[in-house]
Amino acid sequence: MDFGKKRNTLEFSLDVINFSNLLNHNWGVKKTVNRRQLLHLQYFNRPNGTPRFSFPYFDSANKIPLTSSFSDDLSIASRWQLQFGLRYIF
């Protein structure tokens, strides 16, 4: 569009965020670490100084063992998003 000596422009944009998750719901899923410290130090044996470790539970209240290092993060970062844009340049 021209108004006087100035040229005005209207610009549309479309952005797809996490495009792979749009194609397949198993792709583009963010992974999070279940436990940063896999072993817990319980104590040291006094005579020889060897450490005693325990393996943590994923849920200690229900005694569910930790079986995998990572789990799926189901937040907005793991979902595809569509973003529309409109820009008027004058």
HTML snippet that shows the backbone in 3Dmol.js (N, CA, C, O; Angstrom):
<script src="https://3Dmol.org/build/3Dmol-min.js"></script>
<div id="view" style="width:600px;height:400px;position:relative"></div>
<script>
const pdb = `
ATOM      1  N   MET A   1       0.849  -1.177   0.000  1.00  0.00           N
ATOM      2  CA  MET A   1       0.000   0.000   0.000  1.00  0.00           C
ATOM      3  C   MET A   1       0.889   1.233   0.000  1.00  0.00           C
ATOM      4  O   MET A   1       1.917   1.269   0.676  1.00  0.00           O
ATOM      5  N   ASP A   2       0.496   2.216  -0.742  1.00  0.00           N
ATOM      6  CA  ASP A   2       1.230   3.468  -0.774  1.00  0.00           C
ATOM      7  C   ASP A   2       0.323   4.595  -0.303  1.00  0.00           C
ATOM      8  O   ASP A   2      -0.771   4.789  -0.832  1.00  0.00           O
ATOM      9  N   PHE A   3       0.786   5.326   0.686  1.00  0.00           N
ATOM     10  CA  PHE A   3       0.102   6.519   1.160  1.00  0.00           C
ATOM     11  C   PHE A   3       1.060   7.682   0.995  1.00  0.00           C
ATOM     12  O   PHE A   3       2.017   7.812   1.759  1.00  0.00           O
ATOM     13  N   GLY A   4       0.820   8.511   0.029  1.00  0.00           N
ATOM     14  CA  GLY A   4       1.735   9.609  -0.247  1.00  0.00           C
ATOM     15  C   GLY A   4       3.046   9.065  -0.770  1.00  0.00           C
ATOM     16  O   GLY A   4       3.069   8.291  -1.727  1.00  0.00           O
ATOM     17  N   LYS A   5       4.142   9.471  -0.140  1.00  0.00           N
ATOM     18  CA  LYS A   5       5.471   9.012  -0.556  1.00  0.00           C
ATOM     19  C   LYS A   5       5.955   7.820   0.272  1.00  0.00           C
ATOM     20  O   LYS A   5       7.039   7.296   0.018  1.00  0.00           O
ATOM     21  N   LYS A   6       5.171   7.388   1.251  1.00  0.00           N
ATOM     22  CA  LYS A   6       5.591   6.284   2.131  1.00  0.00           C
ATOM     23  C   LYS A   6       4.943   4.980   1.684  1.00  0.00           C
ATOM     24  O   LYS A   6       3.788   4.952   1.260  1.00  0.00           O
ATOM     25  N   ARG A   7       5.699   3.923   1.786  1.00  0.00           N
ATOM     26  CA  ARG A   7       5.195   2.591   1.448  1.00  0.00           C
ATOM     27  C   ARG A   7       4.858   1.852   2.748  1.00  0.00           C
ATOM     28  O   ARG A   7       5.706   1.754   3.635  1.00  0.00           O
ATOM     29  N   ASN A   8       3.657   1.344   2.869  1.00  0.00           N
ATOM     30  CA  ASN A   8       3.206   0.593   4.037  1.00  0.00           C
ATOM     31  C   ASN A   8       3.093  -0.875   3.658  1.00  0.00           C
ATOM     32  O   ASN A   8       2.642  -1.216   2.564  1.00  0.00           O
ATOM     33  N   THR A   9       3.507  -1.736   4.578  1.00  0.00           N
ATOM     34  CA  THR A   9       3.523  -3.168   4.309  1.00  0.00           C
ATOM     35  C   THR A   9       2.859  -3.918   5.456  1.00  0.00           C
ATOM     36  O   THR A   9       3.011  -3.552   6.621  1.00  0.00           O
ATOM     37  N   LEU A  10       2.136  -4.950   5.120  1.00  0.00           N
ATOM     38  CA  LEU A  10       1.535  -5.849   6.092  1.00  0.00           C
ATOM     39  C   LEU A  10       2.192  -7.215   5.918  1.00  0.00           C
ATOM     40  O   LEU A  10       2.204  -7.765   4.817  1.00  0.00           O
ATOM     41  N   GLU A  11       2.738  -7.759   7.003  1.00  0.00           N
ATOM     42  CA  GLU A  11       3.495  -9.010   6.929  1.00  0.00           C
ATOM     43  C   GLU A  11       2.896 -10.038   7.889  1.00  0.00           C
ATOM     44  O   GLU A  11       2.684  -9.746   9.066  1.00  0.00           O
ATOM     45  N   PHE A  12       2.629 -11.226   7.386  1.00  0.00           N
ATOM     46  CA  PHE A  12       2.110 -12.335   8.194  1.00  0.00           C
ATOM     47  C   PHE A  12       3.220 -13.362   8.386  1.00  0.00           C
ATOM     48  O   PHE A  12       4.042 -13.572   7.494  1.00  0.00           O
ATOM     49  N   SER A  13       3.240 -14.001   9.556  1.00  0.00           N
ATOM     50  CA  SER A  13       4.212 -15.070   9.796  1.00  0.00           C
ATOM     51  C   SER A  13       3.542 -16.200  10.569  1.00  0.00           C
ATOM     52  O   SER A  13       2.569 -15.999  11.297  1.00  0.00           O
ATOM     53  N   LEU A  14       4.089 -17.375  10.388  1.00  0.00           N
ATOM     54  CA  LEU A  14       3.598 -18.571  11.070  1.00  0.00           C
ATOM     55  C   LEU A  14       4.816 -19.367  11.517  1.00  0.00           C
ATOM     56  O   LEU A  14       5.650 -19.734  10.690  1.00  0.00           O
ATOM     57  N   ASP A  15       4.928 -19.636  12.805  1.00  0.00           N
ATOM     58  CA  ASP A  15       6.048 -20.390  13.355  1.00  0.00           C
ATOM     59  C   ASP A  15       5.529 -21.654  14.019  1.00  0.00           C
ATOM     60  O   ASP A  15       4.554 -21.620  14.769  1.00  0.00           O
ATOM     61  N   VAL A  16       6.187 -22.765  13.736  1.00  0.00           N
ATOM     62  CA  VAL A  16       5.883 -24.032  14.406  1.00  0.00           C
ATOM     63  C   VAL A  16       7.046 -24.337  15.335  1.00  0.00           C
ATOM     64  O   VAL A  16       8.187 -24.465  14.891  1.00  0.00           O
ATOM     65  N   ILE A  17       6.754 -24.454  16.627  1.00  0.00           N
ATOM     66  CA  ILE A  17       7.758 -24.742  17.635  1.00  0.00           C
ATOM     67  C   ILE A  17       7.643 -26.216  18.001  1.00  0.00           C
ATOM     68  O   ILE A  17       6.548 -26.706  18.278  1.00  0.00           O
ATOM     69  N   ASN A  18       8.766 -26.922  18.003  1.00  0.00           N
ATOM     70  CA  ASN A  18       8.833 -28.367  18.229  1.00  0.00           C
ATOM     71  C   ASN A  18       8.081 -29.110  17.120  1.00  0.00           C
ATOM     72  O   ASN A  18       7.134 -29.856  17.370  1.00  0.00           O
ATOM     73  N   PHE A  19       8.532 -28.882  15.905  1.00  0.00           N
ATOM     74  CA  PHE A  19       7.887 -29.448  14.710  1.00  0.00           C
ATOM     75  C   PHE A  19       7.881 -30.980  14.721  1.00  0.00           C
ATOM     76  O   PHE A  19       6.930 -31.601  14.246  1.00  0.00           O
ATOM     77  N   SER A  20       8.938 -31.586  15.263  1.00  0.00           N
ATOM     78  CA  SER A  20       8.989 -33.053  15.289  1.00  0.00           C
ATOM     79  C   SER A  20       7.875 -33.644  16.142  1.00  0.00           C
ATOM     80  O   SER A  20       7.363 -34.718  15.825  1.00  0.00           O
ATOM     81  N   ASN A  21       7.487 -32.959  17.226  1.00  0.00           N
ATOM     82  CA  ASN A  21       6.397 -33.441  18.056  1.00  0.00           C
ATOM     83  C   ASN A  21       5.057 -33.292  17.349  1.00  0.00           C
ATOM     84  O   ASN A  21       4.116 -34.024  17.657  1.00  0.00           O
ATOM     85  N   LEU A  22       4.951 -32.363  16.411  1.00  0.00           N
ATOM     86  CA  LEU A  22       3.747 -32.232  15.588  1.00  0.00           C
ATOM     87  C   LEU A  22       3.601 -33.442  14.672  1.00  0.00           C
ATOM     88  O   LEU A  22       2.486 -33.908  14.437  1.00  0.00           O
ATOM     89  N   LEU A  23       4.713 -33.956  14.153  1.00  0.00           N
ATOM     90  CA  LEU A  23       4.683 -35.114  13.261  1.00  0.00           C
ATOM     91  C   LEU A  23       4.389 -36.413  13.996  1.00  0.00           C
ATOM     92  O   LEU A  23       3.638 -37.253  13.502  1.00  0.00           O
ATOM     93  N   ASN A  24       4.984 -36.580  15.184  1.00  0.00           N
ATOM     94  CA  ASN A  24       4.820 -37.810  15.967  1.00  0.00           C
ATOM     95  C   ASN A  24       4.887 -37.445  17.440  1.00  0.00           C
ATOM     96  O   ASN A  24       5.840 -36.791  17.864  1.00  0.00           O
ATOM     97  N   HIS A  25       3.904 -37.848  18.226  1.00  0.00           N
ATOM     98  CA  HIS A  25       3.847 -37.446  19.636  1.00  0.00           C
ATOM     99  C   HIS A  25       4.976 -38.048  20.481  1.00  0.00           C
ATOM    100  O   HIS A  25       5.200 -37.603  21.607  1.00  0.00           O
ATOM    101  N   ASN A  26       5.682 -39.043  19.960  1.00  0.00           N
ATOM    102  CA  ASN A  26       6.813 -39.623  20.691  1.00  0.00           C
ATOM    103  C   ASN A  26       8.127 -38.895  20.412  1.00  0.00           C
ATOM    104  O   ASN A  26       9.114 -39.111  21.116  1.00  0.00           O
ATOM    105  N   TRP A  27       8.148 -38.046  19.406  1.00  0.00           N
ATOM    106  CA  TRP A  27       9.358 -37.306  19.055  1.00  0.00           C
ATOM    107  C   TRP A  27       9.325 -35.934  19.718  1.00  0.00           C
ATOM    108  O   TRP A  27       8.254 -35.397  20.001  1.00  0.00           O
ATOM    109  N   GLY A  28      10.490 -35.381  19.959  1.00  0.00           N
ATOM    110  CA  GLY A  28      10.582 -34.029  20.491  1.00  0.00           C
ATOM    111  C   GLY A  28      10.143 -33.898  21.933  1.00  0.00           C
ATOM    112  O   GLY A  28       9.806 -32.801  22.378  1.00  0.00           O
ATOM    113  N   VAL A  29      10.140 -35.005  22.679  1.00  0.00           N
ATOM    114  CA  VAL A  29       9.751 -34.969  24.084  1.00  0.00           C
ATOM    115  C   VAL A  29      11.001 -34.711  24.926  1.00  0.00           C
ATOM    116  O   VAL A  29      12.003 -35.414  24.794  1.00  0.00           O
ATOM    117  N   LYS A  30      10.934 -33.713  25.779  1.00  0.00           N
ATOM    118  CA  LYS A  30      12.060 -33.356  26.641  1.00  0.00           C
ATOM    119  C   LYS A  30      12.203 -34.389  27.750  1.00  0.00           C
ATOM    120  O   LYS A  30      11.212 -34.806  28.350  1.00  0.00           O
ATOM    121  N   LYS A  31      13.429 -34.795  28.019  1.00  0.00           N
ATOM    122  CA  LYS A  31      13.711 -35.767  29.080  1.00  0.00           C
ATOM    123  C   LYS A  31      14.303 -35.045  30.285  1.00  0.00           C
ATOM    124  O   LYS A  31      15.073 -34.097  30.132  1.00  0.00           O
ATOM    125  N   THR A  32      13.944 -35.494  31.474  1.00  0.00           N
ATOM    126  CA  THR A  32      14.519 -34.951  32.700  1.00  0.00           C
ATOM    127  C   THR A  32      15.159 -36.081  33.495  1.00  0.00           C
ATOM    128  O   THR A  32      14.764 -37.241  33.377  1.00  0.00           O
ATOM    129  N   VAL A  33      16.134 -35.734  34.290  1.00  0.00           N
ATOM    130  CA  VAL A  33      16.858 -36.706  35.106  1.00  0.00           C
ATOM    131  C   VAL A  33      16.007 -37.068  36.322  1.00  0.00           C
ATOM    132  O   VAL A  33      15.491 -36.181  37.002  1.00  0.00           O
ATOM    133  N   ASN A  34      15.857 -38.362  36.599  1.00  0.00           N
ATOM    134  CA  ASN A  34      15.088 -38.795  37.769  1.00  0.00           C
ATOM    135  C   ASN A  34      15.827 -38.485  39.069  1.00  0.00           C
ATOM    136  O   ASN A  34      15.242 -37.920  39.993  1.00  0.00           O
ATOM    137  N   ARG A  35      17.060 -38.837  39.142  1.00  0.00           N
ATOM    138  CA  ARG A  35      17.893 -38.583  40.325  1.00  0.00           C
ATOM    139  C   ARG A  35      19.255 -38.096  39.868  1.00  0.00           C
ATOM    140  O   ARG A  35      19.841 -38.669  38.949  1.00  0.00           O
ATOM    141  N   ARG A  36      19.753 -37.076  40.480  1.00  0.00           N
ATOM    142  CA  ARG A  36      21.098 -36.602  40.148  1.00  0.00           C
ATOM    143  C   ARG A  36      22.156 -37.438  40.861  1.00  0.00           C
ATOM    144  O   ARG A  36      23.244 -37.652  40.326  1.00  0.00           O
ATOM    145  N   GLN A  37      21.849 -37.902  42.040  1.00  0.00           N
ATOM    146  CA  GLN A  37      22.778 -38.722  42.818  1.00  0.00           C
ATOM    147  C   GLN A  37      22.206 -40.134  42.884  1.00  0.00           C
ATOM    148  O   GLN A  37      21.198 -40.372  43.550  1.00  0.00           O
ATOM    149  N   LEU A  38      22.855 -41.068  42.191  1.00  0.00           N
ATOM    150  CA  LEU A  38      22.304 -42.419  42.114  1.00  0.00           C
ATOM    151  C   LEU A  38      22.572 -43.247  43.363  1.00  0.00           C
ATOM    152  O   LEU A  38      21.771 -44.121  43.694  1.00  0.00           O
ATOM    153  N   LEU A  39      23.664 -43.000  44.061  1.00  0.00           N
ATOM    154  CA  LEU A  39      23.979 -43.743  45.278  1.00  0.00           C
ATOM    155  C   LEU A  39      24.018 -42.803  46.476  1.00  0.00           C
ATOM    156  O   LEU A  39      24.459 -41.659  46.369  1.00  0.00           O
ATOM    157  N   HIS A  40      23.552 -43.299  47.611  1.00  0.00           N
ATOM    158  CA  HIS A  40      23.598 -42.537  48.848  1.00  0.00           C
ATOM    159  C   HIS A  40      24.660 -43.143  49.760  1.00  0.00           C
ATOM    160  O   HIS A  40      24.694 -44.356  49.968  1.00  0.00           O
ATOM    161  N   LEU A  41      25.506 -42.308  50.289  1.00  0.00           N
ATOM    162  CA  LEU A  41      26.506 -42.772  51.236  1.00  0.00           C
ATOM    163  C   LEU A  41      25.836 -42.936  52.596  1.00  0.00           C
ATOM    164  O   LEU A  41      25.324 -41.968  53.158  1.00  0.00           O
ATOM    165  N   GLN A  42      25.838 -44.157  53.125  1.00  0.00           N
ATOM    166  CA  GLN A  42      25.221 -44.400  54.429  1.00  0.00           C
ATOM    167  C   GLN A  42      26.229 -44.157  55.543  1.00  0.00           C
ATOM    168  O   GLN A  42      25.978 -43.369  56.455  1.00  0.00           O
ATOM    169  N   TYR A  43      27.377 -44.840  55.467  1.00  0.00           N
ATOM    170  CA  TYR A  43      28.397 -44.680  56.502  1.00  0.00           C
ATOM    171  C   TYR A  43      29.702 -45.289  56.027  1.00  0.00           C
ATOM    172  O   TYR A  43      29.746 -45.959  54.996  1.00  0.00           O
ATOM    173  N   PHE A  44      30.758 -45.055  56.781  1.00  0.00           N
ATOM    174  CA  PHE A  44      32.060 -45.677  56.544  1.00  0.00           C
ATOM    175  C   PHE A  44      32.284 -46.745  57.607  1.00  0.00           C
ATOM    176  O   PHE A  44      31.982 -46.526  58.781  1.00  0.00           O
ATOM    177  N   ASN A  45      32.817 -47.910  57.200  1.00  0.00           N
ATOM    178  CA  ASN A  45      33.195 -48.936  58.179  1.00  0.00           C
ATOM    179  C   ASN A  45      34.410 -48.437  58.949  1.00  0.00           C
ATOM    180  O   ASN A  45      35.361 -47.946  58.342  1.00  0.00           O
ATOM    181  N   ARG A  46      34.397 -48.549  60.249  1.00  0.00           N
ATOM    182  CA  ARG A  46      35.466 -48.018  61.092  1.00  0.00           C
ATOM    183  C   ARG A  46      36.808 -48.742  60.921  1.00  0.00           C
ATOM    184  O   ARG A  46      37.835 -48.074  60.797  1.00  0.00           O
ATOM    185  N   PRO A  47      36.840 -50.059  60.910  1.00  0.00           N
ATOM    186  CA  PRO A  47      38.170 -50.692  60.888  1.00  0.00           C
ATOM    187  C   PRO A  47      38.952 -50.438  59.598  1.00  0.00           C
ATOM    188  O   PRO A  47      40.129 -50.083  59.654  1.00  0.00           O
ATOM    189  N   ASN A  48      38.324 -50.613  58.459  1.00  0.00           N
ATOM    190  CA  ASN A  48      39.078 -50.490  57.214  1.00  0.00           C
ATOM    191  C   ASN A  48      38.706 -49.254  56.401  1.00  0.00           C
ATOM    192  O   ASN A  48      39.366 -48.991  55.396  1.00  0.00           O
ATOM    193  N   GLY A  49      37.696 -48.487  56.773  1.00  0.00           N
ATOM    194  CA  GLY A  49      37.340 -47.244  56.095  1.00  0.00           C
ATOM    195  C   GLY A  49      36.626 -47.406  54.770  1.00  0.00           C
ATOM    196  O   GLY A  49      36.594 -46.466  53.976  1.00  0.00           O
ATOM    197  N   THR A  50      36.042 -48.587  54.503  1.00  0.00           N
ATOM    198  CA  THR A  50      35.307 -48.766  53.245  1.00  0.00           C
ATOM    199  C   THR A  50      33.913 -48.142  53.370  1.00  0.00           C
ATOM    200  O   THR A  50      33.263 -48.264  54.408  1.00  0.00           O
ATOM    201  N   PRO A  51      33.470 -47.490  52.327  1.00  0.00           N
ATOM    202  CA  PRO A  51      32.156 -46.846  52.401  1.00  0.00           C
ATOM    203  C   PRO A  51      31.016 -47.836  52.180  1.00  0.00           C
ATOM    204  O   PRO A  51      31.188 -48.862  51.523  1.00  0.00           O
ATOM    205  N   ARG A  52      29.880 -47.521  52.723  1.00  0.00           N
ATOM    206  CA  ARG A  52      28.661 -48.315  52.546  1.00  0.00           C
ATOM    207  C   ARG A  52      27.645 -47.432  51.841  1.00  0.00           C
ATOM    208  O   ARG A  52      27.283 -46.368  52.343  1.00  0.00           O
ATOM    209  N   PHE A  53      27.175 -47.886  50.647  1.00  0.00           N
ATOM    210  CA  PHE A  53      26.229 -47.115  49.845  1.00  0.00           C
ATOM    211  C   PHE A  53      24.884 -47.807  49.799  1.00  0.00           C
ATOM    212  O   PHE A  53      24.790 -49.017  50.005  1.00  0.00           O
ATOM    213  N   SER A  54      23.842 -47.037  49.528  1.00  0.00           N
ATOM    214  CA  SER A  54      22.511 -47.602  49.289  1.00  0.00           C
ATOM    215  C   SER A  54      21.966 -47.006  47.994  1.00  0.00           C
ATOM    216  O   SER A  54      22.242 -45.855  47.655  1.00  0.00           O
ATOM    217  N   PHE A  55      21.199 -47.803  47.291  1.00  0.00           N
ATOM    218  CA  PHE A  55      20.575 -47.368  46.047  1.00  0.00           C
ATOM    219  C   PHE A  55      19.216 -46.767  46.395  1.00  0.00           C
ATOM    220  O   PHE A  55      18.423 -47.405  47.087  1.00  0.00           O
ATOM    221  N   PRO A  56      18.936 -45.551  45.928  1.00  0.00           N
ATOM    222  CA  PRO A  56      17.688 -44.887  46.353  1.00  0.00           C
ATOM    223  C   PRO A  56      16.455 -45.433  45.639  1.00  0.00           C
ATOM    224  O   PRO A  56      16.541 -46.036  44.569  1.00  0.00           O
ATOM    225  N   TYR A  57      15.332 -45.205  46.255  1.00  0.00           N
ATOM    226  CA  TYR A  57      14.044 -45.522  45.653  1.00  0.00           C
ATOM    227  C   TYR A  57      13.566 -44.330  44.839  1.00  0.00           C
ATOM    228  O   TYR A  57      13.886 -43.185  45.158  1.00  0.00           O
ATOM    229  N   PHE A  58      12.798 -44.599  43.783  1.00  0.00           N
ATOM    230  CA  PHE A  58      12.166 -43.525  43.030  1.00  0.00           C
ATOM    231  C   PHE A  58      11.094 -42.882  43.897  1.00  0.00           C
ATOM    232  O   PHE A  58      10.947 -41.660  43.914  1.00  0.00           O
ATOM    233  N   ASP A  59      10.345 -43.713  44.617  1.00  0.00           N
ATOM    234  CA  ASP A  59       9.338 -43.257  45.581  1.00  0.00           C
ATOM    235  C   ASP A  59       9.581 -44.036  46.866  1.00  0.00           C
ATOM    236  O   ASP A  59       9.175 -45.192  46.986  1.00  0.00           O
ATOM    237  N   SER A  60      10.243 -43.403  47.822  1.00  0.00           N
ATOM    238  CA  SER A  60      10.629 -44.121  49.045  1.00  0.00           C
ATOM    239  C   SER A  60       9.436 -44.452  49.926  1.00  0.00           C
ATOM    240  O   SER A  60       9.503 -45.416  50.689  1.00  0.00           O
ATOM    241  N   ALA A  61       8.353 -43.697  49.854  1.00  0.00           N
ATOM    242  CA  ALA A  61       7.183 -43.985  50.680  1.00  0.00           C
ATOM    243  C   ALA A  61       6.520 -45.298  50.272  1.00  0.00           C
ATOM    244  O   ALA A  61       6.052 -46.055  51.122  1.00  0.00           O
ATOM    245  N   ASN A  62       6.482 -45.564  48.964  1.00  0.00           N
ATOM    246  CA  ASN A  62       5.847 -46.784  48.462  1.00  0.00           C
ATOM    247  C   ASN A  62       6.847 -47.868  48.090  1.00  0.00           C
ATOM    248  O   ASN A  62       6.456 -48.918  47.579  1.00  0.00           O
ATOM    249  N   LYS A  63       8.148 -47.629  48.342  1.00  0.00           N
ATOM    250  CA  LYS A  63       9.226 -48.596  48.062  1.00  0.00           C
ATOM    251  C   LYS A  63       9.274 -48.980  46.582  1.00  0.00           C
ATOM    252  O   LYS A  63       9.469 -50.148  46.247  1.00  0.00           O
ATOM    253  N   ILE A  64       9.097 -47.999  45.701  1.00  0.00           N
ATOM    254  CA  ILE A  64       9.194 -48.220  44.257  1.00  0.00           C
ATOM    255  C   ILE A  64      10.640 -47.963  43.847  1.00  0.00           C
ATOM    256  O   ILE A  64      11.138 -46.854  44.037  1.00  0.00           O
ATOM    257  N   PRO A  65      11.330 -48.964  43.286  1.00  0.00           N
ATOM    258  CA  PRO A  65      12.741 -48.785  42.942  1.00  0.00           C
ATOM    259  C   PRO A  65      12.921 -47.886  41.714  1.00  0.00           C
ATOM    260  O   PRO A  65      12.026 -47.748  40.880  1.00  0.00           O
ATOM    261  N   LEU A  66      14.077 -47.300  41.638  1.00  0.00           N
ATOM    262  CA  LEU A  66      14.456 -46.475  40.498  1.00  0.00           C
ATOM    263  C   LEU A  66      14.899 -47.398  39.367  1.00  0.00           C
ATOM    264  O   LEU A  66      15.923 -48.071  39.487  1.00  0.00           O
ATOM    265  N   THR A  67      14.142 -47.438  38.271  1.00  0.00           N
ATOM    266  CA  THR A  67      14.439 -48.370  37.184  1.00  0.00           C
ATOM    267  C   THR A  67      14.961 -47.685  35.926  1.00  0.00           C
ATOM    268  O   THR A  67      15.531 -48.348  35.060  1.00  0.00           O
ATOM    269  N   SER A  68      14.779 -46.380  35.808  1.00  0.00           N
ATOM    270  CA  SER A  68      15.283 -45.672  34.631  1.00  0.00           C
ATOM    271  C   SER A  68      15.918 -44.348  35.061  1.00  0.00           C
ATOM    272  O   SER A  68      15.553 -43.771  36.085  1.00  0.00           O
ATOM    273  N   SER A  69      16.854 -43.892  34.276  1.00  0.00           N
ATOM    274  CA  SER A  69      17.579 -42.669  34.609  1.00  0.00           C
ATOM    275  C   SER A  69      16.804 -41.418  34.247  1.00  0.00           C
ATOM    276  O   SER A  69      16.947 -40.385  34.901  1.00  0.00           O
ATOM    277  N   PHE A  70      15.971 -41.503  33.190  1.00  0.00           N
ATOM    278  CA  PHE A  70      15.258 -40.330  32.702  1.00  0.00           C
ATOM    279  C   PHE A  70      13.760 -40.586  32.651  1.00  0.00           C
ATOM    280  O   PHE A  70      13.315 -41.727  32.520  1.00  0.00           O
ATOM    281  N   SER A  71      12.994 -39.517  32.754  1.00  0.00           N
ATOM    282  CA  SER A  71      11.546 -39.592  32.576  1.00  0.00           C
ATOM    283  C   SER A  71      11.121 -38.468  31.643  1.00  0.00           C
ATOM    284  O   SER A  71      11.850 -37.493  31.462  1.00  0.00           O
ATOM    285  N   ASP A  72       9.945 -38.607  31.056  1.00  0.00           N
ATOM    286  CA  ASP A  72       9.433 -37.606  30.121  1.00  0.00           C
ATOM    287  C   ASP A  72       8.940 -36.387  30.890  1.00  0.00           C
ATOM    288  O   ASP A  72       8.228 -36.509  31.887  1.00  0.00           O
ATOM    289  N   ASP A  73       9.331 -35.213  30.409  1.00  0.00           N
ATOM    290  CA  ASP A  73       8.843 -33.961  30.964  1.00  0.00           C
ATOM    291  C   ASP A  73       7.613 -33.577  30.151  1.00  0.00           C
ATOM    292  O   ASP A  73       7.727 -33.283  28.961  1.00  0.00           O
ATOM    293  N   LEU A  74       6.451 -33.578  30.771  1.00  0.00           N
ATOM    294  CA  LEU A  74       5.204 -33.339  30.049  1.00  0.00           C
ATOM    295  C   LEU A  74       4.774 -31.880  30.103  1.00  0.00           C
ATOM    296  O   LEU A  74       3.586 -31.575  29.989  1.00  0.00           O
ATOM    297  N   SER A  75       5.732 -30.981  30.276  1.00  0.00           N
ATOM    298  CA  SER A  75       5.417 -29.560  30.313  1.00  0.00           C
ATOM    299  C   SER A  75       5.228 -29.021  28.901  1.00  0.00           C
ATOM    300  O   SER A  75       5.246 -29.784  27.936  1.00  0.00           O
ATOM    301  N   ILE A  76       5.049 -27.725  28.778  1.00  0.00           N
ATOM    302  CA  ILE A  76       4.828 -27.090  27.482  1.00  0.00           C
ATOM    303  C   ILE A  76       6.051 -27.225  26.575  1.00  0.00           C
ATOM    304  O   ILE A  76       5.919 -27.115  25.356  1.00  0.00           O
ATOM    305  N   ALA A  77       7.229 -27.460  27.137  1.00  0.00           N
ATOM    306  CA  ALA A  77       8.447 -27.619  26.342  1.00  0.00           C
ATOM    307  C   ALA A  77       8.425 -28.896  25.503  1.00  0.00           C
ATOM    308  O   ALA A  77       9.161 -28.995  24.522  1.00  0.00           O
ATOM    309  N   SER A  78       7.604 -29.863  25.865  1.00  0.00           N
ATOM    310  CA  SER A  78       7.522 -31.130  25.131  1.00  0.00           C
ATOM    311  C   SER A  78       6.356 -31.186  24.157  1.00  0.00           C
ATOM    312  O   SER A  78       6.099 -32.234  23.565  1.00  0.00           O
ATOM    313  N   ARG A  79       5.662 -30.098  23.985  1.00  0.00           N
ATOM    314  CA  ARG A  79       4.497 -30.082  23.097  1.00  0.00           C
ATOM    315  C   ARG A  79       4.742 -29.149  21.919  1.00  0.00           C
ATOM    316  O   ARG A  79       5.484 -28.172  22.030  1.00  0.00           O
ATOM    317  N   TRP A  80       4.117 -29.456  20.801  1.00  0.00           N
ATOM    318  CA  TRP A  80       4.256 -28.575  19.655  1.00  0.00           C
ATOM    319  C   TRP A  80       3.379 -27.350  19.871  1.00  0.00           C
ATOM    320  O   TRP A  80       2.337 -27.407  20.524  1.00  0.00           O
ATOM    321  N   GLN A  81       3.831 -26.252  19.305  1.00  0.00           N
ATOM    322  CA  GLN A  81       3.114 -24.989  19.442  1.00  0.00           C
ATOM    323  C   GLN A  81       3.069 -24.296  18.092  1.00  0.00           C
ATOM    324  O   GLN A  81       3.975 -24.447  17.273  1.00  0.00           O
ATOM    325  N   LEU A  82       2.019 -23.545  17.871  1.00  0.00           N
ATOM    326  CA  LEU A  82       1.843 -22.791  16.646  1.00  0.00           C
ATOM    327  C   LEU A  82       1.721 -21.322  17.025  1.00  0.00           C
ATOM    328  O   LEU A  82       0.949 -20.963  17.914  1.00  0.00           O
ATOM    329  N   GLN A  83       2.482 -20.485  16.349  1.00  0.00           N
ATOM    330  CA  GLN A  83       2.510 -19.071  16.673  1.00  0.00           C
ATOM    331  C   GLN A  83       2.247 -18.251  15.410  1.00  0.00           C
ATOM    332  O   GLN A  83       2.949 -18.393  14.409  1.00  0.00           O
ATOM    333  N   PHE A  84       1.237 -17.401  15.469  1.00  0.00           N
ATOM    334  CA  PHE A  84       0.914 -16.515  14.360  1.00  0.00           C
ATOM    335  C   PHE A  84       1.482 -15.132  14.643  1.00  0.00           C
ATOM    336  O   PHE A  84       1.529 -14.690  15.791  1.00  0.00           O
ATOM    337  N   GLY A  85       1.907 -14.468  13.600  1.00  0.00           N
ATOM    338  CA  GLY A  85       2.430 -13.120  13.768  1.00  0.00           C
ATOM    339  C   GLY A  85       1.865 -12.192  12.702  1.00  0.00           C
ATOM    340  O   GLY A  85       1.602 -12.610  11.574  1.00  0.00           O
ATOM    341  N   LEU A  86       1.687 -10.960  13.064  1.00  0.00           N
ATOM    342  CA  LEU A  86       1.210  -9.927  12.166  1.00  0.00           C
ATOM    343  C   LEU A  86       2.042  -8.692  12.418  1.00  0.00           C
ATOM    344  O   LEU A  86       2.176  -8.243  13.556  1.00  0.00           O
ATOM    345  N   ARG A  87       2.601  -8.139  11.352  1.00  0.00           N
ATOM    346  CA  ARG A  87       3.478  -6.973  11.490  1.00  0.00           C
ATOM    347  C   ARG A  87       3.082  -5.934  10.447  1.00  0.00           C
ATOM    348  O   ARG A  87       2.933  -6.224   9.259  1.00  0.00           O
ATOM    349  N   TYR A  88       2.920  -4.724  10.942  1.00  0.00           N
ATOM    350  CA  TYR A  88       2.602  -3.607  10.058  1.00  0.00           C
ATOM    351  C   TYR A  88       3.817  -2.689  10.003  1.00  0.00           C
ATOM    352  O   TYR A  88       4.249  -2.164  11.029  1.00  0.00           O
ATOM    353  N   ILE A  89       4.359  -2.500   8.828  1.00  0.00           N
ATOM    354  CA  ILE A  89       5.550  -1.671   8.635  1.00  0.00           C
ATOM    355  C   ILE A  89       5.115  -0.396   7.929  1.00  0.00           C
ATOM    356  O   ILE A  89       4.541  -0.421   6.840  1.00  0.00           O
ATOM    357  N   PHE A  90       5.411   0.727   8.592  1.00  0.00           N
ATOM    358  CA  PHE A  90       5.043   2.010   7.969  1.00  0.00           C
ATOM    359  C   PHE A  90       6.224   2.945   7.915  1.00  0.00           C
ATOM    360  O   PHE A  90       6.101   4.068   7.425  1.00  0.00           O
TER     361      PHE A  90
END
`;
const viewer = $3Dmol.createViewer("view");
viewer.addModel(pdb, "pdb");
viewer.setStyle({}, {cartoon: {color: "spectrum"}});
viewer.zoomTo();
viewer.render();
</script>
